[in-house]
Amino acid sequence: MCETILNVGAGTGCYEPPNCTLAVEPSPAMIAQRPKGSAPCILGVAENLPLLDQSFDGSLACFTIHHWSDLAAGLAEICRVTRKRVVLLTWSPQLSSEFWLTRDYLPEIVDVHKTRLPTIEELQRILGDIDVQPVLIPEDCQDAFVGAFWKRPAAFLDPLIQQANSAMAQLDAEVLSRGTDRLRNDLQSGRWSIRNSELQDLTALDVGIRLVIKDPH
């Protein structure tokens, strides 16, 4: 049981547990958007946490490690300040490339992520013994990350969804338009449904998101 919890790379706190003790975030703009009543948040980076050794029971880093300038340094720091358990939420680049959106319409998303996302093997090399668990995404997921709409393909045609999705928002406008036009045509012709018929009876899907757990001490 972790009574004190640190959230590293916390952003606006979207993935923050209600019992979070402290958050660390490098962007003042993100800190300013944190809702009233959320955990206190200090300005800082994962690679140099302004905190004492083993000062938290547990530490959390959700969809942030690919933004760190030095992965090994950030992981060393988060382990340094944690007594019991470190939990990372990340994507597996290899598995993400098998998702129908990136496989058939926007493979450029994977190209962008491959240069930034560490593989599970790389995390294991740095951290040593880790527990890796798949996170299945329900068909009615309310988030807006790439895999959230795996059973609702028309959502990817919505400009607001495209803007809210960081992976799509980073693409060249022509690349995004070309890929979504192909998706639109396949939805209208029924080709998408035929090609992805195995999804029809599923209520949750593995789109490559992984929970990585490390007990540092």
Summary of the structure (lengths in Angstrom):
residues: 217
radius of gyration: 18.5
end to end distance: 14.8
largest distance: 59.2
contacts: 662
relative contact order: 0.15
helix: 41%
strand: 19%
